[in-house]
Amino acid sequence: MKKRSELMTKGVERAPHRALLKSVGITDAEMQRPFIAVVNAASDYVPGHIHLHQISKAVKDGIRNAGGVPFEFFTIGVCDGLSMNHRGMRYSLPSRELIADSIEVMLTAQPLDGVVFIPNCDKIVPGMLMAAARLNLPSAFVSGGPMLAGKAGGKKIGLSEVFEAVGKFSAGKIGEAELSEMEEHSCPTCGSCAGMYTANSMNCLTEAMGLALPTNGTEPAVNMARTRLAKETGELIMELYKNNIRPSDIMTKANMDNAVAVDMAIGASSNTILHLLAIAHEAGVKLTLDDIGEISERIPQLCKLNPASNVFIEDLHSVGGIQSVMRELSRKKLIDLSVKTITGTQEERIKKAHPADGEIIRTVENPFRETGGLAVLKGNVAEEGAVVKRGAIADTMMVVEGPARVFDSEQEAVDSILGGKIVAGDVVVIRYEGPKGGPGMPEMLAPTAAIAGMGLDGSVALITDGRFSGASRGAAVGHISPEAASGGLIGLVHGGDTILIDIPKGKLELVVDDAVLAERKRNHTPKVKEDFGGYVGRYAKIVTSAHTGAILEQ
């Protein structure tokens, strides 16, 4: 197989290119070997990425062990926790496109022969998956791994509990000492935050899709097994290169469907739906929000992890992780075992997997619920769809009908919740926070955590055209499409209007007469927020709806 790197290394006319390569230490012998990119998202202030230099060293050692020449470069990465609830959050989802584009630039301008991707946190994983699909070079993924759970007050905690503690403090339920203890002990190690939040969800789905080795999604960041996994991935990429196995061989419709099935079984973050749609688009795979909704209705939820419970990623790992989940799903033929992965077929991979333990990974005969952890809702408020993490909702909140409390920004809503102005039975409506209107579709962990912290998560629902952190729980419906900034019906909701949320029936309705809505529409002009310049200003002009994955116009 002709090496792409020969565009820089072969022939008389490439003497200048070889001279430049020699200036960075490449020998004549190395010029004959495959050049492998190591795309690293390391940074000094993202806890999921602070240790990725160690991971990349192991990857590069593995590449050299197997006869390749590694070349490392870096991507940006946003920590959603650090950017939460301020202007920075508007840059999180848009960073996904920048990551994919920057990798395309680097690997086209300097053509290499294969790629090992090292992501960990929320938008970095899908951004790198989109780049892998777009470039279609032999590729493998190894993440930085999850953080260990913290401990405070004698029980395990994660970051979501700290966000909720802010609401508890505001409600006078805890004091400064308890809040300080949680702050001190909730994030005890490096790694992606310890619950089934977006980062861990996406790393688990990368494993389920077959682009990463088994245990990639769940092996803790601090374990040396994670370093060995990285070295093995470096060695593996050389096999993928020699056998010309590319993402297009793996990112098929069947494998994407497997990823959606696992998504539903593990009760993953609602953000995964945005990302799976965008990844499928890059891979040329037809996957729609309706397809995801259909799969969700036939896949049982086998796991219930933090923030929906006090079970963490490390606990899932201890009983077999994602391969055991897939093994259990295969017992009822709920996944396709014939699909190709970077290490043989999925059937071959799960042969070594432990059976479901029955508690952390329930059996298909005794699931947490008969349907998936995520649900797609439709109705007049969400004609193109909305998403809810039903696996993290109390049974008493599966059907809600109540008066709307309307806010045109997240901060207005947070102030009202923490100020005690939201009462049991209310439906909080947060709009103009979608991909265009936000801009950037910010996460709503602050308001959902405030609702929980104030003790209202069993009596107050929230709907938004924004999105939620994987750490959110409760009756929180997001991704409402079309969004308010695009003229969606959510922009016509008035305070006091009745909102109906019926999750079992997949319905989200504004209970207002059609004639009244028609009159409101005639007199309505979508609001325009302050003028955002720079990257997010450009992003807002070309981003599409959440129901398409918030991809950019082509």
Salt bridges, closest charged atoms under 4 A:
GLU6 OE2 - LYS3 NZ 3.65
ASP28 OD1 - LYS22 NZ 2.97
ASP61 OD2 - LYS57 NZ 3.12
GLU72 OE1 - LYS60 NZ 2.62
ASP80 OD2 - LYS123 NZ 2.58
GLU97 OE2 - ARG96 NE 2.67
ASP101 OD1 - ARG134 NH1 2.84
GLU104 OE1 - ARG134 NH1 2.67
ASP122 OD2 - LYS123 NZ 3.65
GLU164 OE2 - ARG473 NE 2.75
GLU219 OE1 - HIS317 NE2 3.11
ASP257 OD1 - LYS253 NZ 2.88
GLU282 OE2 - ARG134 NH2 2.75
ASP290 OD1 - LYS378 NZ 2.89
GLU294 OE2 - ARG298 NE 3.06
GLU297 OE2 - ARG390 NH2 3.07
GLU314 OE2 - LYS156 NZ 3.48
ASP315 OD1 - LYS156 NZ 2.72
GLU328 OE2 - ARG331 NH1 2.39
GLU365 OE2 - ARG331 NH2 2.78
GLU384 OE1 - HIS547 ND1 3.31
ASP395 OD1 - ARG369 NH2 3.94
ASP408 OD1 - ARG431 NE 2.66
ASP408 OD2 - LYS527 NZ 2.28
ASP426 OD2 - ARG405 NH1 3.26
GLU433 OE1 - ARG90 NH1 2.79
GLU433 OE1 - LYS529 NZ 3.05
GLU443 OE2 - LYS123 NZ 3.90
GLU443 OE2 - ARG467 NH1 2.89
ASP457 OD2 - ARG473 NH1 2.97
ASP497 OD2 - ARG520 NH1 2.65
GLU519 OE1 - ARG522 NH2 2.38
GLU530 OE1 - ARG87 NH1 3.45
